[in-house]
């Protein structure tokens, strides 16, 4: 009988950051078949890890306060852990019995978040973001997408700050050009993902193709169901957001549109980042804390994104 190897894994509280580092957890699942996992997450990141194989417990740390950490410690202190992996960089592992621990340190300048996560375990190769999707989630996604022989362009227009949001009209230009009869995704369908808060911007984009070719997934799917839905697409285009990182985790070709974000750190892993004419430093001159209600992304032209999209699709066609 195999000996159980208990692993305590603390993921980041922010869902987007948790997706970026998710490849490390998936790596442990694959290379350590004897491992059983207790995962600590926040209300935002916990739904991403419900289907991790050999998951014993999924504990939710509601806040970062002293009482919450004490409550967590009381739940995990009785176990001697084979390994503790702390992507939060907290001090809790110093007070727990364990054989080994790996704690995230200070970020290294210029290193992508996926590589930063790999450094926690000192991995030679950075594992790409990967989430575990259940058969039920795939069934729900397939019922909405209704896969057929037509290609699918996925768009995730939502962003958590207006400064990161690319104008809806430019997503529409991309959708119209790529799914046109003479486009690389000829007569293809349009899958729009996001939250219910993205309904207004999604409505503008959905008008770019005939109604019977639109799949409205915003506000209708969980994050893991969104990953399943995106796996049916040929290409994804989106902003600096959770939805873009979910697209990366789905394994499809991705284009991220960036302005006041450092795409060297959070750009789509294995995908393409498209920027406008301004550097991050130039955005910071106008908006030092990058938090003002300014539409920074208006100088990123649709033509630049469309060129990258055509190139990615041509490369994919050549490989297949």
PyMOL commands that set and color helices and strands:
alter all, ss='L'
color gray80, all
select helices_A, chain A and resi 15-20+22-31+46-49+66-76+92-95+113-120+135-145+162-164+168-178+196-206+211-213+223-230+242-250+263-266+280-286+296-299+302-319
alter helices_A, ss='H'
color red, helices_A
select strands_A, chain A and resi 5-10+35-41+55-60+81-86+98-103+152-156+189-192+214-216+235-238+253-258+272-275
alter strands_A, ss='S'
color yellow, strands_A
deselect
rebuild
show_as cartoon
